[in-house]
């Protein structure tokens, strides 16, 4: 049987610590590279999402501008709004004016 000296036991222990340290350093370097790749991929995905959002917002803005322009043209041209029934509005206004005139001219200030 070979007898180990205290110096050889210490040297073996130091070698094991150095090997473990080297292995840990390699694992850390690998993890850093992987994390950099993940961050770069996330950054690229963020750029894609922002660009998509900008394109969508631009399309929505253009569509809203177009609709607003059409509505303004209709108003400038004296055309009634799409869902406005002019005769119904005139009848409603006439009824309201008649009711108001009645209330203003009567002695009884009740609901009319």
Buried (B, 14 or more C-beta within 10 A) or exposed (E): EEEEEEEEEEEEEEEEEEEEEEEEEEEEEEEEEEEEEEEEEEEEEEEEEEEEEEEEEEEEEEEEEEEEEEEEEEEEEEEEEEEEEEEEEEEEEEEEEEEEEEEEEEEEEEEE
